[in-house]
Amino acid sequence: MTRLGDLERAVMDVLWDVVPGTSDGVTVREVADALDGRELAYTTVMTVLDRLAGKGMVQREREGRAWRYRPAASREAHIAQLMLDALDLGGSRDAALVRFARSVTGTEAEVLRAALGSEAGLTGPGTTAGDTGAVGSGRAEPGAELTDRVGGPAGRRPAGEAAER
């Protein structure tokens, strides 16, 4: 996935915030107007949108002589892809995932547990929607246990050992 520059990110933020999923999109003028506080030429915004279309970040459709733009994916999908790309930078994906899991707040951990549980269908007798085998529960599907290269299986720390931040 493509990393975005500052101006590209500002334009994408406008698209993500202004264009609902069912919308036909917005014009260059509408994006330029939404970029309050930035003194940008119309052609600058048009160039940024054209480059974002070339990167696959936006979809565009002709409307008369103008184009209408909308995001190709949601903000959440983009962020998730950036996280996956970061895992591919090298080293151990397992160790990076464990380190990440240990750094999230309790509320964020519950969100992850619920998402993993609904994805894996791990709710049933003896489990709750929040007890899904995710990091911190002490359970995992066979073969899916993450191992931290230093601290042992994911989610299991020796008694008294605090999570790293």
N, C-alpha and C positions, 0 to 999 in steps of 0.2 A: 504494500500500500504506500502511496505517495505521502511524504511529509509535506505539510503546508507552510508556506512563508507567512509573515504577519498579515499582509494584505489579502492573500488568498484565504487565510483563516477568518479574517473579518468579513469577507464576502460570503464564505460558507456559513458563518454564524447568522448573517442576514437571511440566507436561504433557509437554513434550518429553523430559524425563529419565525419567519414570515410566511413561508410556503407550507401549507398543510399538505399531507400526503395525497389528497384528492384534488388539489389545485392544478390548474394548467400551467402554473409557474409565474414568474415575474419577468419584466423587461429590464434591460440595462438601466434605463432611467429610474425605475422603481428601486433597483439595488443601490444606485448612486444616491438617490434621495434618502434611503434608509441608513446610509453610512454617515450619520450626523457627526459633525466635528472633524471630518476629514475633507479637506479641500481637494477633491480628486476630479480630474477631467473625465468627461463622459467616455472618451476613447481609452483612458486608463482602465476604467471599470470594464469596458467592453473587451479589452485585451486580457484582463485577468479571467473573466468568464470564459473567453475562448480557450485560454490555456487550461482552465479547470475542466472544460469539456474534452480537451485533448487528453487529459490525464484520467478521464473516466469518472471524475468526481461529480459532474453535473450532466444532466440530460438537457437537450435543447430541441425546440420545435419551432419551425417557421410559422410566423403569423404575419401575413402581408410581407412587408419589407423588413420587419424586425424579427428577433428571436425571443422566445420565452424560455426561461431557465428554471430548473428545479433540481434539488439534490438527487443524485443517483442512489444514495443510501442514507439512512438516518445517521444522526450524530453518534448515537450509541453504537451502531454497526461500525462506523469509522473508528471510534475509540477502541472497540474490541479488536479490530484488525490491527491497529497500532500496537496493542498489547501482545497479540500473537506474533507480530513481526519482531518485537523486542525479544521474545523468547527464542527466536531463530538467530539471534546475533552471535551465538556461540556458547560454548560451555554446556553445562547440564541444564536442560529444561526442567527436570525434576527438582533440582536444587533451587532454581529460580522460583518455581511455583511454591515450594515449601517456604522460602523466605518471604514471598509475597503474602501467602496465607497467614503467616505469623505476624505480619505487620498490619493487618486490617483490624478495624474496631470490632467489638462484639456484634453490633448491629450489622455491619458489612458481612461478617462471618455468617450470620443468620440468613442474609440474602443469598449468599453463595450456597449455603446448605440447602435452602429451599429450591434454588435453581438446579442444583445437581440432583436433588431428590426427584423433582418433577421430570427432569431429562432422563434419568435412569429408571424411573418408576420404582424407587426403593421404599415407597411407603406401603405399609402392610402390617400384619400382626406383630406387635412388639416394637414398632417404630412409630414415630410421629412425623408430620410433614417437615419438621426441622431437624430430624435425626436421620441423616441420609448417607452416612458413610463419608461425608466430606471431612476435610482436615479439622481436627479438633474433636471428632466424635469417637475416635479410637477404632472405627470400623471402615473397611473399604471392600470393594468387590475383589474377588480373587485376581491376583496379577495386577491390580490397579493401585497398589500401595505405593505412595511416593516415599522416597527415602532421602533424607537430608544427609549430605556427605559427612556432616559432623555430628548431628544430634540424633540420629536414628530415624525410625519411621515418622512420617508426617503426623503432626498433631499429638505426638506423644513425647513429652519432655520429662526428664527425671523430676521427681518431687522437689518442689522449691525452686526450680529453674524458671525464670521469667522469660517471656517472649522477647526476642530482639526487636528493636525499633530502628 
